[in-house]
Amino acid sequence: MSAMKDIVETTARSLVDNPDKVQVTEIEGEKTIVIELRVDPAELGKVIGKQGRIARALRTLLSAMGRKTGKRVVLEILE
């Protein structure tokens, strides 16, 4: 498991009430890494945060980690 996927999964599991329903998938392309986060639709707001602050913080962290690998990292939060 990559460090980026691990950070997203650990963070999401700590925020929601049903950590069993958290799924993180990593899709790696040539120039981009897409990390898909799926949570229970009722708990979507907990992962996004007020005004998107938690999601924005995760995206900032992932983009900084992506610079080390020279790839663009995209976090998609799915229902």
Secondary structure, DSSP 8 states (H G I E B T S, - for coil): --HHHHHHHHHHHHHSS-GGG-EEEEEE-SSEEEEEEE--GGGHHHHH-GGGHHHHHHHHHHHHHHHHHT-EEEEEEE-
